[in-house]
Amino acid sequence: MNWDQVEGNWKQLKGKAQQTWGDITDDEWTKINGRRQELSGLLQAKYGTAKDAADKQVDDWLKSVPD
């Protein structure tokens, strides 16, 4: 799956993302709205994760999403 597909199916995939990053609130998920950079930035802010590490987490999550 690529990120364009994630954006297009965000409502369905949001639940899977919530399982991975449980500390992110519903309002924050709504603000992310499937945007990769928003998710990465929120991981950096919420978890104190470096940009490279946050990007890797997002990439790893994307690989776990079935096509």
Protein Blocks (a to p, Z undefined) as FASTA:
>chain_A
ZZklmmmmmmmmmmmmmmmmmmbcfklmmmnnopaklmmmmmmmmnopafklmmmmmmmm
mmmpcZZ
